Amino acid sequence: MILMQLNGISKSFGAEEILSNIKIEIKNNERIAIVGRNGAGKSTLLKIMAGETSYDEGEIFKPKDLTFGYLSQHMTLESGKTIWKEMLDVFTPLLAMEKKLRELESQMADPSAIDQSAYQQLLERYDKLQNDYQLSGGYVYQAEIKSVLNGLSFGDYDYDTLITDLSGGQKTRLALGKLLLQKPQLLILDEPTNHLDIDTLTWLEGYLVNYPGAIVIVSHDRYFLDKTVSIVYEISRHHSKKFHGTYSNYLTQKALDYEQEKKEFEKQQTEIKRMEDFIQRNLARASTTKRAQSRRKKLEKIERLDRPSGDESSASISFQINRLSGNDVLKIKDLAFQYPDTDQPIFQNISLHANRGDRIALVGPNGVGKTTLLKNIVGKHQPNHGEIQLGTNVQVGYYDQEQANLNSNKTVLQELWDDYPLINEKDIRTILGNFLFSGEDVLKPVSALSGGEKSRLALAKLKMQKANLLILDEPTNHLDIDSKEVLESALIDFPGTIVFVSHDRYFINRIADQVAEMQAGNVKIYLGDYDYYLEKKAEEEERRLLKLQEQQMDQEEPASTAKKLSFQEDKQRQREERKRKRRIEELETLIEEKEAEIAAIELEMTNPDVFDDHKKTMELTDKLSALKEELDVFMNEWAVLEEN
């Protein structure tokens, strides 16, 4: 069933075209991502879908009875009610049914007050209303409210707290929670992952996967998109293009499409040039003028291909260092910090050691003190206890998520040039150009910059420091996906040490070689990326539950040896099954990668230049054979595991 269809939607603001001939189809239960650069028109498109913004051309088709919910990027819940009462508003019809049930129960309590016939009718009314109440979720709605509030990190809150007493981020989470409880047929979510820590993100992913309707999402969280969507619409150069599969599948297919489109464009350009040369050489000659005119008519009829859009400008980010540090870069021992006039420390007993070249991701729930720890490291806060030691030749560069190091009264050019007055203006402009500030952009005041522009300016300042220890607090906030990928590549090539806080799990996976899980009283190190950290946490939880079950069994009457063995064998089977499923997932990823490589080579072999080059053809043929052999091995192993 089609819930919404956008056909030829166009939108301009004044003379600036934002969207052109957008075509999108949303069916029941589909999970759709809208992706594109900052400024591409993604949020505008969602507002058009939600009826919040008009459009200039095109049509939108949807059923008259379609229910939808829209979460804007900066939406907060403004209400004078308590948390609980605000969530209860979603279930007003159920509350009315509850009230009616109580009234009927009160009448039924005294059968002698009415005659037998009226009493029978009363029973029938009560029975029907109770059945409707049950089917509408009357006996589970309070549990649903608690589940959503707990998932959105309100589990420890007093539900009688007034919403006016909450922070902006908390109000946004509550607005999302209320929307989820309403269960509209179509959810339209603009950056729903803002203000969410990793635990809450994980919960939201699971909730959306099982959501009983369709979802359209705009998000810069690539890990989140990989977990939740199966269709991707890319908005680029005002137009839309549809891709099937996860976000990672979209990236692979986009790269293949770009190479194909590039080859077709170049082939057509070569043909056009050849025809133009022929026309120019032969038009003036009487013997060939008719042929030239015929060729010109043919040229005029050619439907010219647009240049592929993969060449859009991207930030060019790199980080160098002035000199190498010693091997011991950072030592934190038994650190504690407490704000003045507070009863409890933010954290204590924190120890951490970073060697040269380490990439350490600091993770943990919101409020545990991750940002505060970074500020202790860079000297913005002084610890109450413990010590922080920087190693030999260590130079610290700090990226502040709050952009407190930017002066809102300066222009972009002044912000960078004032710190490095000995560098000439041309070189400063070149550096800013690498971070997508060109022409008149460098004269814009910092106060007028968007969140993404401020992030890029702060990264430009960080680059200029040439520090060998980077302390980064949420460096991907406000960056579009393209800028994130450029930043990741720069940090992967960075020859120094990195300690960073991020909620971007995709970013953590690409950068981190250690994950430091921070709690209020300790830090635990996991030697791997984010996925490795999750795997180890799952194993730890499994061991904890197993130990708890064994303790419970020991406390009960002594079980027979056979029963204990059976229990242990069952746990072993469960472990083996989880291991099998993980390997299947790994194999499916490897198979997709090999198939993409094979497709790319087969595409390359269709190129006439390659086809005519015998040596190159043989090299590609050998490579293709090797890849197909590897693919066969993976496919055979996958088939065996699937059968088991």
Secondary structure, 3 states (H helix, E strand, C coil): CEEEEEEEEEEEECCEEEEEEEEEEEECCCEEEEECCCCCCHHHHHHHHCCCCCCCEEEEECCCCCCEEEECCCCCCCCCCEHHHHHHHHHHHHHHHHHHHHHHHHHHCCHHHCCHHHHHHHHHHHHHHHHHHHHCCCCCHHHHHHHHHHHCCCCCCCCCCEHHHCCHHHHHHHHHHHHHHHCCCEEEEECCCCCCCHHHHHHHHHHHHCCCCEEEEECCCHHHHHHHCCEEEEEECCEEEEEECCHHHHHHHHHHHHHHHHHHHHHHHHHHHHHHHHHHHHCCCCCCHHHHHHHHHHHHHCCCCCCCHHHCCCCCCCCCCCCCCCCEEEEEEEEEECCCCCCCCCEEEEEEEEECCCEEEEECCCCCCHHHHHHHHCCCCCCCEEEEEECCCCCEEEECCCCCCCCCCCEHHHHHHCCCCCCCHHHHHHHHHHCCCCHHHHHCEHHHCCHHHHHHHHHHHHHHHCCCEEEEECCCCCCCHHHHHHHHHHHHHCCCEEEEECCCHHHHHHHCCEEEEEECCEEEEECCCHHHHHHHHHHHHHHHHHHHHHHHHHHCCCCCHHHHHHHHHHHHHHHHHHHHHHHHHHHHHHHHHHHHHHHHHHHHHCCHHHHCCHHHHHHHHHHHHHHHHHHHHHHHHHHHHHHC
